[in-house]
């Protein structure tokens, strides 16, 4: 998993009209996001993109439906902060979802629920949360301070550019 820099690129002139969002589906199985996120407790705009979220009572008001992968780059350019809810089956192994690399490349800061991903793929620079209170504090920090969001994002974008493109993965494969 990596990012395609031809498809996922930042546009500093983009209008970021969504403070924070999640992109991913709900297939009827419990996800950490369901317990860590309470949008009504925060003063920022929230949107949840993906199938099935209208079935989750506490998040249904923020459900915006399915988004095709081809439309994600444009969507990420509208979002200031993307929440990553790592799959419980792969979370402890530090396996990163493509949303992390793609969102960062597109100019959205990512906050993950996997400290392992932060440590493994980003040397601990990627913000990570372990509780609802922790997530809310980070959303206040990065949605409430654009300079801090951009500073943190810039460091992460450099890591994606230099280590996490499909070209880098191809070179790693050939070298192996």
N, C-alpha and C positions, 0 to 999 in steps of 0.2 A: 504494500500500500504506500502510495506517495501522492504527489500532485502533478498535474499537467500544467506547466507554466504558460503554455499557449492558450489554454482555456481559462484558467483561474489566475487573473491578474488584478491588482489593486487599481482603483480609479480614485485618486484623491479628490476629484471633483464630484464624485457620486454623492447623492443625497442619502444620508443614513437616517431613514425615518422610522426604524425599529430599534429600540434601545437594546433589547436582548431577545434571543430566540433559541429554539431547539429545532433541529431538522432530523427526523427519524420516525419510524413507524411504531405504533403500539399494536401488538398482535395478541392482546389479552393476557399477557404474562407480566407480572409485576416488574417495574423498572424503578431504580433509585430516584429518578427524576420525580416520580409521583409523590415521594415523601420529602424530597429536598426543596421543592419549588412551591412557593405560595405567592403567585403574582399579585394577588390583592393586597399583600402586605408591603408592596414596594411601589414607589412613585414613578416607575419607568414603564414604557410600553413593552409589552410582551406578545410574542406570537409563537405558536407551535405548529410546525409544518410536518405533515406526514399523515398516513392513514391511521384511523382508529382512535385518535385522541378525543373525538366527540363523545366517546364512551366512558371517559374518565371524568366524573362529575366535577372535581375540583379544578380541572384544567380545560374542560370542554369550551368555556367561553373564549379561550385563547387559541382554539384549534382553527387552523387555516387550510387544512386539507393537504392532499398529496401534491408534491412538486416533483416533476421529472428531473432526472440527473442533468439533462441538457439545460435546464433552467436554473440550476443551483448557483452558478457563477454570478449571474445577474442578481439573484436573491441575496447572496452573501454580501454583495456590494451595498445593499440597503441596511445591513445589520451592523450595529456597533460591537456587540458581544454575542458569541455563540456558545451555548452550553453544550458540552459533550457529556453524554451519559453512556459510559463504556459498558459494553455487554458483560454481564456478570460471568459468562463462561470464559472470557478472554482477559478480563480486567486485571487480574492478579499477575498475568504474564507480561503486562505492559504492551499489549497489542493495540495499536492505534487505528481508529476508524478513519477513512479517507476524509470525513468532514473536518477533522482537525487540520490536515495539510491544506485542503481546498479552501476552507474558510480563512485561514491565516493568509494564504496567498492572495485572496480576494480583498483583504483589508479588514476583516472582522477578527477581533481578538477572541481567543477561545479560552474557556475555563472548563477544565475536565474534572470528573470525579475519580480519576485514576492517577494518583501520585506516581505510580509505576510508569505510566506513559510519559509523564513530565520528566521523570528522571532518565528513563531509557532513551527517549527520542529527542529530548530538549535540554538535557543536563540540569533539570530542575527549574528551568526558567518559565515553563508553561504553568500558569496559575492552576492550582488544583484545590478542590474542596473535599471535605470529609463529613460535613454535616449541613443541615439547613442553615444554621446560624453562620457558618463559614461561607456558604454560597451567597447568602444575603449580604454579608460584609464585602465580599468581592464585587458583587453587582453594584453596591453603593460606591465602592472605590473606582471601578472602571466606567460605570455609566455616569457617575457624578463628576468625573475629572477627565476631560478629553485629552489633556496633555499627558496624563499618566497612562491612559489607554494607548495613545499613539507611541509613547516611549516604550512600553512593554511590547506592543505589537511590532515595532520596528526590529527589535532584537530577535523576535520569533520569526519574522519574515526572512531575515538574513539566514537563520538556521534552515528554513524550508528551502530557500534559494540555493544554498551551498551543500545541503545534505539530503533533501527529501523530494527530489523530482524523480520522474520515471527514468530520466537519463541516468541519474545517479544509481538507481536500482539496477538498471541494465549493466552498468559498469561493475557493480558489486557482483552480479551474477556471472559475468564473464571472468572476473578475477577469482571466483570461487572454484 
